[in-house]
């Protein structure tokens, strides 16, 4: 390959690894919230999609409606994780400086 210096490639690789590590630390410090049921259930996650908390409006806690509450929790958790994956992909693109990055979904356990 003409014009490519192996040492320069190694330096670029190390710089990119450092940017990715910095970006991942930044994402772990970020907080995201998604709600379902008109805000009756909220799920909080870090920027990497790790669930950190669940908030439930007491009005939703009805022993006759446990299945609905479970569905609301799953919906809010799925949405906050989707948002976190999207944010991670955007941050990875920015860290890569425009280089093509296939398979980003695997970083968060996505498909």
Buried (B, 14 or more C-beta within 10 A) or exposed (E): EEEEEEEEEEEEEEEBEEBBEEBBEEBEEEEBBBBBBEEBBBBBBBBBBBBEEEEBBEEBEEEEEEEBBEBBBEBBBEBBBBBBBEBBBEBBBEBBEEEEEEEBEEBBEBE
